[in-house]
Amino acid sequence: SSSSSSSSDQGRSDAILFIIVDLINRVNVRNTPDADDRLRYARMNLLAGEKAIQTPDFSSAIEYIESGISFLDDGHWENEYDLSLALFKNAASVARSLGRSNHMTKSLNKVFDNARCYEDKLDSMSVFIQSLVMAGKAEMALDYSLEVLRYLGEPFSNDIDKAAAEKELIETHKMAQQISSPASLEAIPAMKDPVKIKAMHFLYISTWSSHQRSSRLFSVICCRMVRLTLSHGE
């Protein structure tokens, strides 16, 4: 009952947040002369947008996120970098979910043009790659996936012959023999390394494009996922 009470309290808190942010957005940026207020309202809209994504309610989420962006002042990428990055990468992700490709592309370009390091682009690279897969551009999607995986320490050759694929399958099979029973499978700990967790995500989305290409790379990627699970957790 304590968990249901906690869930109910959280639901009420979220509802109050949505009401407050809706009222703020009716005022809009033109009637908010104070810079500190604009910054506060941008952050509140980001929070409301993230809550809406979790629901999920993407239509509301995009409205909150776009309102948050509207409250940003000039120079926000320099002065409020983390907030700007969070708003635009969420805008890209939600726009993809809603099928708004132009909106998604504009938001992605903002991230790619202003990100301070490659790591800060990773969430948006995921959105971009998934959009390429959905558009039937498997070759391009796979190229970008392999680029990201190289950065994450999981490099692949784009040209794998039959012998190399068979060797990978045999080695993975040998490694998997340590799983002797369902109980030992259940005993695999959770993966904790954030780099490997991110790598697993990109390995997973690269299976889509490699499978569409009928590439041997598909089986090698699946083997890598098994081996990472066995060595770093699931």
Secondary structure, 3 states (H helix, E strand, C coil): CHHHHHHHHHHHHHHHHHHHHHHHHHHCHHHCCCHHHHHHHHHHHHHHHHHHHHCCCHHHHHHHHHHHHHCCCCCHHHHCHHHHHHHHHHHHHHHHHCCCHHHHHHHHHHHHHHCCCHHHHHHHHHHHHHHHHHCCCHHHHHHHHHHHHHHCCCCCCCCCCHHHHHHHHHHHHHHHCCCCCHHHHHCCCCCCCHHHHHHHHHHHHHHHHHHHCCCCHHHHHHHHHHHHHHHHCC
